[in-house]
Amino acid sequence: MKLSRLWQPARALFWLMVTFNALSSLCSFGLQTLPLNTAGKLLLGCVALVNVAGGMWAAWLLIKDPIEKN
């Protein structure tokens, strides 16, 4: 398994992974700084976890699939 397969800016899956990771970071920041009630924290926490899972899924697909040469 080569971690260099993660860096494939020509593929849309790479940008999907970056977007998921950025959104989960934004959700984590919101959880720490926004004055939310319990329901809001649960909702934002679940959204953050879904984004983390999506980012991990995209990273796994990038590592698993061979690099496409254009």
PyMOL Python script that loads the backbone (N, CA, C, O; Angstrom):
from pymol import cmd

cmd.read_pdbstr("""\
ATOM      1  N   MET A   1       0.849  -1.164   0.000  1.00  0.00           N
ATOM      2  CA  MET A   1       0.000   0.000   0.000  1.00  0.00           C
ATOM      3  C   MET A   1       0.902   1.237   0.000  1.00  0.00           C
ATOM      4  O   MET A   1       1.754   1.393   0.874  1.00  0.00           O
ATOM      5  N   LYS A   2       0.707   2.099  -0.975  1.00  0.00           N
ATOM      6  CA  LYS A   2       1.492   3.326  -1.078  1.00  0.00           C
ATOM      7  C   LYS A   2       0.626   4.524  -0.703  1.00  0.00           C
ATOM      8  O   LYS A   2      -0.442   4.741  -1.275  1.00  0.00           O
ATOM      9  N   LEU A   3       1.102   5.289   0.255  1.00  0.00           N
ATOM     10  CA  LEU A   3       0.365   6.483   0.655  1.00  0.00           C
ATOM     11  C   LEU A   3       0.471   7.585  -0.396  1.00  0.00           C
ATOM     12  O   LEU A   3      -0.310   8.536  -0.374  1.00  0.00           O
ATOM     13  N   SER A   4       1.420   7.469  -1.307  1.00  0.00           N
ATOM     14  CA  SER A   4       1.533   8.469  -2.380  1.00  0.00           C
ATOM     15  C   SER A   4       0.331   8.417  -3.318  1.00  0.00           C
ATOM     16  O   SER A   4       0.100   9.349  -4.088  1.00  0.00           O
ATOM     17  N   ARG A   5      -0.424   7.341  -3.252  1.00  0.00           N
ATOM     18  CA  ARG A   5      -1.638   7.254  -4.078  1.00  0.00           C
ATOM     19  C   ARG A   5      -2.736   8.194  -3.607  1.00  0.00           C
ATOM     20  O   ARG A   5      -3.698   8.444  -4.334  1.00  0.00           O
ATOM     21  N   LEU A   6      -2.596   8.715  -2.399  1.00  0.00           N
ATOM     22  CA  LEU A   6      -3.587   9.674  -1.913  1.00  0.00           C
ATOM     23  C   LEU A   6      -3.510  10.984  -2.683  1.00  0.00           C
ATOM     24  O   LEU A   6      -4.529  11.641  -2.895  1.00  0.00           O
ATOM     25  N   TRP A   7      -2.306  11.368  -3.105  1.00  0.00           N
ATOM     26  CA  TRP A   7      -2.124  12.648  -3.785  1.00  0.00           C
ATOM     27  C   TRP A   7      -2.379  12.478  -5.276  1.00  0.00           C
ATOM     28  O   TRP A   7      -1.466  12.165  -6.041  1.00  0.00           O
ATOM     29  N   GLN A   8      -3.629  12.685  -5.681  1.00  0.00           N
ATOM     30  CA  GLN A   8      -4.045  12.575  -7.075  1.00  0.00           C
ATOM     31  C   GLN A   8      -4.984  13.735  -7.401  1.00  0.00           C
ATOM     32  O   GLN A   8      -6.185  13.527  -7.572  1.00  0.00           O
ATOM     33  N   PRO A   9      -4.444  14.964  -7.489  1.00  0.00           N
ATOM     34  CA  PRO A   9      -5.317  16.124  -7.685  1.00  0.00           C
ATOM     35  C   PRO A   9      -6.076  16.126  -9.015  1.00  0.00           C
ATOM     36  O   PRO A   9      -6.997  16.923  -9.191  1.00  0.00           O
ATOM     37  N   ALA A  10      -5.713  15.269  -9.929  1.00  0.00           N
ATOM     38  CA  ALA A  10      -6.434  15.217 -11.206  1.00  0.00           C
ATOM     39  C   ALA A  10      -7.753  14.452 -11.081  1.00  0.00           C
ATOM     40  O   ALA A  10      -8.612  14.556 -11.957  1.00  0.00           O
ATOM     41  N   ARG A  11      -7.917  13.692 -10.012  1.00  0.00           N
ATOM     42  CA  ARG A  11      -9.136  12.907  -9.828  1.00  0.00           C
ATOM     43  C   ARG A  11     -10.126  13.637  -8.935  1.00  0.00           C
ATOM     44  O   ARG A  11      -9.746  14.284  -7.959  1.00  0.00           O
ATOM     45  N   ALA A  12     -11.379  13.525  -9.279  1.00  0.00           N
ATOM     46  CA  ALA A  12     -12.435  14.168  -8.488  1.00  0.00           C
ATOM     47  C   ALA A  12     -12.537  13.548  -7.097  1.00  0.00           C
ATOM     48  O   ALA A  12     -12.925  14.229  -6.148  1.00  0.00           O
ATOM     49  N   LEU A  13     -12.197  12.278  -6.964  1.00  0.00           N
ATOM     50  CA  LEU A  13     -12.263  11.596  -5.669  1.00  0.00           C
ATOM     51  C   LEU A  13     -11.301  12.227  -4.662  1.00  0.00           C
ATOM     52  O   LEU A  13     -11.599  12.275  -3.469  1.00  0.00           O
ATOM     53  N   PHE A  14     -10.163  12.707  -5.130  1.00  0.00           N
ATOM     54  CA  PHE A  14      -9.208  13.386  -4.266  1.00  0.00           C
ATOM     55  C   PHE A  14      -9.850  14.639  -3.672  1.00  0.00           C
ATOM     56  O   PHE A  14      -9.740  14.888  -2.472  1.00  0.00           O
ATOM     57  N   TRP A  15     -10.522  15.426  -4.516  1.00  0.00           N
ATOM     58  CA  TRP A  15     -11.131  16.660  -4.044  1.00  0.00           C
ATOM     59  C   TRP A  15     -12.338  16.378  -3.152  1.00  0.00           C
ATOM     60  O   TRP A  15     -12.652  17.175  -2.268  1.00  0.00           O
ATOM     61  N   LEU A  16     -13.011  15.257  -3.375  1.00  0.00           N
ATOM     62  CA  LEU A  16     -14.099  14.854  -2.484  1.00  0.00           C
ATOM     63  C   LEU A  16     -13.540  14.533  -1.094  1.00  0.00           C
ATOM     64  O   LEU A  16     -14.127  14.912  -0.081  1.00  0.00           O
ATOM     65  N   MET A  17     -12.405  13.835  -1.054  1.00  0.00           N
ATOM     66  CA  MET A  17     -11.761  13.519   0.218  1.00  0.00           C
ATOM     67  C   MET A  17     -11.354  14.794   0.947  1.00  0.00           C
ATOM     68  O   MET A  17     -11.571  14.916   2.152  1.00  0.00           O
ATOM     69  N   VAL A  18     -10.767  15.741   0.225  1.00  0.00           N
ATOM     70  CA  VAL A  18     -10.351  17.003   0.828  1.00  0.00           C
ATOM     71  C   VAL A  18     -11.571  17.762   1.368  1.00  0.00           C
ATOM     72  O   VAL A  18     -11.520  18.332   2.458  1.00  0.00           O
ATOM     73  N   THR A  19     -12.657  17.765   0.603  1.00  0.00           N
ATOM     74  CA  THR A  19     -13.871  18.462   1.033  1.00  0.00           C
ATOM     75  C   THR A  19     -14.466  17.835   2.286  1.00  0.00           C
ATOM     76  O   THR A  19     -14.852  18.542   3.217  1.00  0.00           O
ATOM     77  N   PHE A  20     -14.541  16.504   2.310  1.00  0.00           N
ATOM     78  CA  PHE A  20     -15.058  15.828   3.504  1.00  0.00           C
ATOM     79  C   PHE A  20     -14.207  16.158   4.731  1.00  0.00           C
ATOM     80  O   PHE A  20     -14.746  16.425   5.806  1.00  0.00           O
ATOM     81  N   ASN A  21     -12.896  16.139   4.578  1.00  0.00           N
ATOM     82  CA  ASN A  21     -12.020  16.433   5.716  1.00  0.00           C
ATOM     83  C   ASN A  21     -12.147  17.887   6.156  1.00  0.00           C
ATOM     84  O   ASN A  21     -12.112  18.174   7.353  1.00  0.00           O
ATOM     85  N   ALA A  22     -12.294  18.800   5.213  1.00  0.00           N
ATOM     86  CA  ALA A  22     -12.463  20.213   5.573  1.00  0.00           C
ATOM     87  C   ALA A  22     -13.796  20.429   6.295  1.00  0.00           C
ATOM     88  O   ALA A  22     -13.860  21.174   7.272  1.00  0.00           O
ATOM     89  N   LEU A  23     -14.855  19.780   5.815  1.00  0.00           N
ATOM     90  CA  LEU A  23     -16.156  19.934   6.470  1.00  0.00           C
ATOM     91  C   LEU A  23     -16.161  19.347   7.877  1.00  0.00           C
ATOM     92  O   LEU A  23     -16.782  19.909   8.779  1.00  0.00           O
ATOM     93  N   SER A  24     -15.475  18.221   8.072  1.00  0.00           N
ATOM     94  CA  SER A  24     -15.427  17.649   9.419  1.00  0.00           C
ATOM     95  C   SER A  24     -14.626  18.546  10.353  1.00  0.00           C
ATOM     96  O   SER A  24     -14.951  18.656  11.535  1.00  0.00           O
ATOM     97  N   SER A  25     -13.578  19.190   9.833  1.00  0.00           N
ATOM     98  CA  SER A  25     -12.825  20.144  10.655  1.00  0.00           C
ATOM     99  C   SER A  25     -13.682  21.352  11.007  1.00  0.00           C
ATOM    100  O   SER A  25     -13.635  21.838  12.137  1.00  0.00           O
ATOM    101  N   LEU A  26     -14.454  21.834  10.060  1.00  0.00           N
ATOM    102  CA  LEU A  26     -15.353  22.964  10.307  1.00  0.00           C
ATOM    103  C   LEU A  26     -16.422  22.600  11.343  1.00  0.00           C
ATOM    104  O   LEU A  26     -16.754  23.405  12.213  1.00  0.00           O
ATOM    105  N   CYS A  27     -16.950  21.391  11.242  1.00  0.00           N
ATOM    106  CA  CYS A  27     -17.945  20.943  12.232  1.00  0.00           C
ATOM    107  C   CYS A  27     -17.320  20.839  13.621  1.00  0.00           C
ATOM    108  O   CYS A  27     -17.946  21.225  14.608  1.00  0.00           O
ATOM    109  N   SER A  28     -16.098  20.326  13.708  1.00  0.00           N
ATOM    110  CA  SER A  28     -15.423  20.230  15.000  1.00  0.00           C
ATOM    111  C   SER A  28     -15.172  21.608  15.592  1.00  0.00           C
ATOM    112  O   SER A  28     -15.329  21.815  16.795  1.00  0.00           O
ATOM    113  N   PHE A  29     -14.782  22.547  14.740  1.00  0.00           N
ATOM    114  CA  PHE A  29     -14.596  23.923  15.203  1.00  0.00           C
ATOM    115  C   PHE A  29     -15.913  24.501  15.718  1.00  0.00           C
ATOM    116  O   PHE A  29     -15.945  25.170  16.751  1.00  0.00           O
ATOM    117  N   GLY A  30     -16.989  24.240  14.995  1.00  0.00           N
ATOM    118  CA  GLY A  30     -18.302  24.719  15.418  1.00  0.00           C
ATOM    119  C   GLY A  30     -18.742  24.110  16.736  1.00  0.00           C
ATOM    120  O   GLY A  30     -19.357  24.785  17.562  1.00  0.00           O
ATOM    121  N   LEU A  31     -18.431  22.843  16.935  1.00  0.00           N
ATOM    122  CA  LEU A  31     -18.794  22.202  18.201  1.00  0.00           C
ATOM    123  C   LEU A  31     -18.080  22.846  19.380  1.00  0.00           C
ATOM    124  O   LEU A  31     -18.637  22.937  20.474  1.00  0.00           O
ATOM    125  N   GLN A  32     -16.861  23.288  19.162  1.00  0.00           N
ATOM    126  CA  GLN A  32     -16.087  23.859  20.265  1.00  0.00           C
ATOM    127  C   GLN A  32     -16.403  25.327  20.515  1.00  0.00           C
ATOM    128  O   GLN A  32     -16.265  25.806  21.641  1.00  0.00           O
ATOM    129  N   THR A  33     -16.823  26.045  19.483  1.00  0.00           N
ATOM    130  CA  THR A  33     -16.964  27.495  19.647  1.00  0.00           C
ATOM    131  C   THR A  33     -18.411  27.988  19.710  1.00  0.00           C
ATOM    132  O   THR A  33     -18.667  29.016  20.337  1.00  0.00           O
ATOM    133  N   LEU A  34     -19.344  27.308  19.098  1.00  0.00           N
ATOM    134  CA  LEU A  34     -20.721  27.786  19.068  1.00  0.00           C
ATOM    135  C   LEU A  34     -21.478  27.383  20.330  1.00  0.00           C
ATOM    136  O   LEU A  34     -21.310  26.267  20.822  1.00  0.00           O
ATOM    137  N   PRO A  35     -22.304  28.273  20.854  1.00  0.00           N
ATOM    138  CA  PRO A  35     -23.112  27.927  22.030  1.00  0.00           C
ATOM    139  C   PRO A  35     -24.381  27.174  21.589  1.00  0.00           C
ATOM    140  O   PRO A  35     -25.428  27.786  21.375  1.00  0.00           O
ATOM    141  N   LEU A  36     -24.278  25.874  21.459  1.00  0.00           N
ATOM    142  CA  LEU A  36     -25.389  25.050  20.987  1.00  0.00           C
ATOM    143  C   LEU A  36     -26.015  24.281  22.145  1.00  0.00           C
ATOM    144  O   LEU A  36     -25.363  23.987  23.147  1.00  0.00           O
ATOM    145  N   ASN A  37     -27.293  23.964  21.980  1.00  0.00           N
ATOM    146  CA  ASN A  37     -27.927  23.092  22.967  1.00  0.00           C
ATOM    147  C   ASN A  37     -27.554  21.642  22.652  1.00  0.00           C
ATOM    148  O   ASN A  37     -26.796  21.383  21.717  1.00  0.00           O
ATOM    149  N   THR A  38     -28.075  20.720  23.414  1.00  0.00           N
ATOM    150  CA  THR A  38     -27.700  19.320  23.253  1.00  0.00           C
ATOM    151  C   THR A  38     -28.075  18.777  21.884  1.00  0.00           C
ATOM    152  O   THR A  38     -27.294  18.048  21.274  1.00  0.00           O
ATOM    153  N   ALA A  39     -29.250  19.119  21.398  1.00  0.00           N
ATOM    154  CA  ALA A  39     -29.687  18.626  20.084  1.00  0.00           C
ATOM    155  C   ALA A  39     -28.778  19.168  18.981  1.00  0.00           C
ATOM    156  O   ALA A  39     -28.432  18.442  18.049  1.00  0.00           O
ATOM    157  N   GLY A  40     -28.394  20.428  19.081  1.00  0.00           N
ATOM    158  CA  GLY A  40     -27.500  21.018  18.091  1.00  0.00           C
ATOM    159  C   GLY A  40     -26.130  20.371  18.104  1.00  0.00           C
ATOM    160  O   GLY A  40     -25.540  20.125  17.052  1.00  0.00           O
ATOM    161  N   LYS A  41     -25.626  20.094  19.299  1.00  0.00           N
ATOM    162  CA  LYS A  41     -24.316  19.434  19.405  1.00  0.00           C
ATOM    163  C   LYS A  41     -24.378  18.014  18.859  1.00  0.00           C
ATOM    164  O   LYS A  41     -23.452  17.567  18.182  1.00  0.00           O
ATOM    165  N   LEU A  42     -25.459  17.305  19.148  1.00  0.00           N
ATOM    166  CA  LEU A  42     -25.600  15.956  18.606  1.00  0.00           C
ATOM    167  C   LEU A  42     -25.691  15.967  17.081  1.00  0.00           C
ATOM    168  O   LEU A  42     -25.073  15.138  16.413  1.00  0.00           O
ATOM    169  N   LEU A  43     -26.454  16.895  16.539  1.00  0.00           N
ATOM    170  CA  LEU A  43     -26.601  16.992  15.096  1.00  0.00           C
ATOM    171  C   LEU A  43     -25.274  17.344  14.431  1.00  0.00           C
ATOM    172  O   LEU A  43     -24.881  16.706  13.455  1.00  0.00           O
ATOM    173  N   LEU A  44     -24.589  18.347  14.951  1.00  0.00           N
ATOM    174  CA  LEU A  44     -23.313  18.752  14.374  1.00  0.00           C
ATOM    175  C   LEU A  44     -22.255  17.668  14.557  1.00  0.00           C
ATOM    176  O   LEU A  44     -21.407  17.473  13.685  1.00  0.00           O
ATOM    177  N   GLY A  45     -22.301  16.972  15.672  1.00  0.00           N
ATOM    178  CA  GLY A  45     -21.369  15.858  15.893  1.00  0.00           C
ATOM    179  C   GLY A  45     -21.607  14.713  14.923  1.00  0.00           C
ATOM    180  O   GLY A  45     -20.659  14.121  14.407  1.00  0.00           O
ATOM    181  N   CYS A  46     -22.867  14.404  14.677  1.00  0.00           N
ATOM    182  CA  CYS A  46     -23.186  13.342  13.706  1.00  0.00           C
ATOM    183  C   CYS A  46     -22.765  13.728  12.297  1.00  0.00           C
ATOM    184  O   CYS A  46     -22.250  12.894  11.551  1.00  0.00           O
ATOM    185  N   VAL A  47     -22.980  14.981  11.928  1.00  0.00           N
ATOM    186  CA  VAL A  47     -22.547  15.454  10.612  1.00  0.00           C
ATOM    187  C   VAL A  47     -21.023  15.360  10.497  1.00  0.00           C
ATOM    188  O   VAL A  47     -20.504  14.966   9.452  1.00  0.00           O
ATOM    189  N   ALA A  48     -20.310  15.719  11.559  1.00  0.00           N
ATOM    190  CA  ALA A  48     -18.852  15.623  11.552  1.00  0.00           C
ATOM    191  C   ALA A  48     -18.406  14.173  11.381  1.00  0.00           C
ATOM    192  O   ALA A  48     -17.472  13.894  10.629  1.00  0.00           O
ATOM    193  N   LEU A  49     -19.068  13.252  12.076  1.00  0.00           N
ATOM    194  CA  LEU A  49     -18.701  11.839  11.959  1.00  0.00           C
ATOM    195  C   LEU A  49     -18.997  11.275  10.576  1.00  0.00           C
ATOM    196  O   LEU A  49     -18.232  10.460  10.059  1.00  0.00           O
ATOM    197  N   VAL A  50     -20.097  11.704   9.979  1.00  0.00           N
ATOM    198  CA  VAL A  50     -20.416  11.271   8.617  1.00  0.00           C
ATOM    199  C   VAL A  50     -19.371  11.805   7.641  1.00  0.00           C
ATOM    200  O   VAL A  50     -18.970  11.097   6.717  1.00  0.00           O
ATOM    201  N   ASN A  51     -18.929  13.039   7.836  1.00  0.00           N
ATOM    202  CA  ASN A  51     -17.891  13.593   6.976  1.00  0.00           C
ATOM    203  C   ASN A  51     -16.566  12.860   7.144  1.00  0.00           C
ATOM    204  O   ASN A  51     -15.855  12.636   6.164  1.00  0.00           O
ATOM    205  N   VAL A  52     -16.232  12.490   8.363  1.00  0.00           N
ATOM    206  CA  VAL A  52     -15.006  11.714   8.589  1.00  0.00           C
ATOM    207  C   VAL A  52     -15.101  10.371   7.883  1.00  0.00           C
ATOM    208  O   VAL A  52     -14.146   9.936   7.239  1.00  0.00           O
ATOM    209  N   ALA A  53     -16.244   9.715   7.999  1.00  0.00           N
ATOM    210  CA  ALA A  53     -16.423   8.420   7.326  1.00  0.00           C
ATOM    211  C   ALA A  53     -16.337   8.578   5.803  1.00  0.00           C
ATOM    212  O   ALA A  53     -15.747   7.735   5.127  1.00  0.00           O
ATOM    213  N   GLY A  54     -16.913   9.640   5.268  1.00  0.00           N
ATOM    214  CA  GLY A  54     -16.824   9.881   3.828  1.00  0.00           C
ATOM    215  C   GLY A  54     -15.397  10.140   3.382  1.00  0.00           C
ATOM    216  O   GLY A  54     -14.976   9.657   2.330  1.00  0.00           O
ATOM    217  N   GLY A  55     -14.645  10.903   4.177  1.00  0.00           N
ATOM    218  CA  GLY A  55     -13.242  11.153   3.855  1.00  0.00           C
ATOM    219  C   GLY A  55     -12.403   9.889   3.904  1.00  0.00           C
ATOM    220  O   GLY A  55     -11.520   9.686   3.071  1.00  0.00           O
ATOM    221  N   MET A  56     -12.685   9.037   4.886  1.00  0.00           N
ATOM    222  CA  MET A  56     -11.957   7.768   4.977  1.00  0.00           C
ATOM    223  C   MET A  56     -12.308   6.848   3.815  1.00  0.00           C
ATOM    224  O   MET A  56     -11.443   6.149   3.287  1.00  0.00           O
ATOM    225  N   TRP A  57     -13.570   6.849   3.420  1.00  0.00           N
ATOM    226  CA  TRP A  57     -14.000   6.045   2.276  1.00  0.00           C
ATOM    227  C   TRP A  57     -13.301   6.498   1.001  1.00  0.00           C
ATOM    228  O   TRP A  57     -12.805   5.675   0.232  1.00  0.00           O
ATOM    229  N   ALA A  58     -13.262   7.817   0.778  1.00  0.00           N
ATOM    230  CA  ALA A  58     -12.603   8.349  -0.414  1.00  0.00           C
ATOM    231  C   ALA A  58     -11.105   8.056  -0.386  1.00  0.00           C
ATOM    232  O   ALA A  58     -10.527   7.714  -1.418  1.00  0.00           O
ATOM    233  N   ALA A  59     -10.470   8.184   0.777  1.00  0.00           N
ATOM    234  CA  ALA A  59      -9.048   7.872   0.890  1.00  0.00           C
ATOM    235  C   ALA A  59      -8.790   6.393   0.599  1.00  0.00           C
ATOM    236  O   ALA A  59      -7.819   6.052  -0.076  1.00  0.00           O
ATOM    237  N   TRP A  60      -9.651   5.524   1.103  1.00  0.00           N
ATOM    238  CA  TRP A  60      -9.497   4.101   0.849  1.00  0.00           C
ATOM    239  C   TRP A  60      -9.606   3.784  -0.642  1.00  0.00           C
ATOM    240  O   TRP A  60      -8.831   2.986  -1.169  1.00  0.00           O
ATOM    241  N   LEU A  61     -10.559   4.404  -1.311  1.00  0.00           N
ATOM    242  CA  LEU A  61     -10.701   4.178  -2.748  1.00  0.00           C
ATOM    243  C   LEU A  61      -9.494   4.701  -3.515  1.00  0.00           C
ATOM    244  O   LEU A  61      -9.075   4.086  -4.496  1.00  0.00           O
ATOM    245  N   LEU A  62      -8.930   5.822  -3.085  1.00  0.00           N
ATOM    246  CA  LEU A  62      -7.744   6.357  -3.751  1.00  0.00           C
ATOM    247  C   LEU A  62      -6.545   5.441  -3.564  1.00  0.00           C
ATOM    248  O   LEU A  62      -5.764   5.239  -4.494  1.00  0.00           O
ATOM    249  N   ILE A  63      -6.397   4.886  -2.368  1.00  0.00           N
ATOM    250  CA  ILE A  63      -5.261   3.997  -2.107  1.00  0.00           C
ATOM    251  C   ILE A  63      -5.441   2.665  -2.832  1.00  0.00           C
ATOM    252  O   ILE A  63      -4.480   2.092  -3.345  1.00  0.00           O
ATOM    253  N   LYS A  64      -6.666   2.185  -2.869  1.00  0.00           N
ATOM    254  CA  LYS A  64      -6.943   0.859  -3.449  1.00  0.00           C
ATOM    255  C   LYS A  64      -6.815   0.861  -4.972  1.00  0.00           C
ATOM    256  O   LYS A  64      -6.256  -0.072  -5.550  1.00  0.00           O
ATOM    257  N   ASP A  65      -7.330   1.907  -5.625  1.00  0.00           N
ATOM    258  CA  ASP A  65      -7.330   1.948  -7.087  1.00  0.00           C
ATOM    259  C   ASP A  65      -5.964   2.393  -7.600  1.00  0.00           C
ATOM    260  O   ASP A  65      -5.291   3.216  -6.979  1.00  0.00           O
ATOM    261  N   PRO A  66      -5.566   1.836  -8.739  1.00  0.00           N
ATOM    262  CA  PRO A  66      -4.293   2.282  -9.329  1.00  0.00           C
ATOM    263  C   PRO A  66      -4.404   3.716  -9.847  1.00  0.00           C
ATOM    264  O   PRO A  66      -5.491   4.213 -10.141  1.00  0.00           O
ATOM    265  N   ILE A  67      -3.256   4.353  -9.946  1.00  0.00           N
ATOM    266  CA  ILE A  67      -3.206   5.724 -10.437  1.00  0.00           C
ATOM    267  C   ILE A  67      -3.535   5.752 -11.925  1.00  0.00           C
ATOM    268  O   ILE A  67      -2.975   4.991 -12.714  1.00  0.00           O
ATOM    269  N   GLU A  68      -4.447   6.635 -12.292  1.00  0.00           N
ATOM    270  CA  GLU A  68      -4.832   6.744 -13.693  1.00  0.00           C
ATOM    271  C   GLU A  68      -3.887   7.698 -14.385  1.00  0.00           C
ATOM    272  O   GLU A  68      -3.670   8.813 -13.909  1.00  0.00           O
ATOM    273  N   LYS A  69      -3.320   7.277 -15.505  1.00  0.00           N
ATOM    274  CA  LYS A  69      -2.450   8.132 -16.302  1.00  0.00           C
ATOM    275  C   LYS A  69      -3.257   8.728 -17.437  1.00  0.00           C
ATOM    276  O   LYS A  69      -3.907   8.005 -18.192  1.00  0.00           O
ATOM    277  N   ASN A  70      -3.217  10.055 -17.559  1.00  0.00           N
ATOM    278  CA  ASN A  70      -3.945  10.729 -18.635  1.00  0.00           C
ATOM    279  C   ASN A  70      -3.003  11.123 -19.737  1.00  0.00           C
ATOM    280  O   ASN A  70      -3.429  11.705 -20.735  1.00  0.00           O
TER     281      ASN A  70
END
""", "prot")
cmd.dss("prot")
cmd.show_as("cartoon", "prot")
cmd.util.cbc("prot")
cmd.orient("prot")
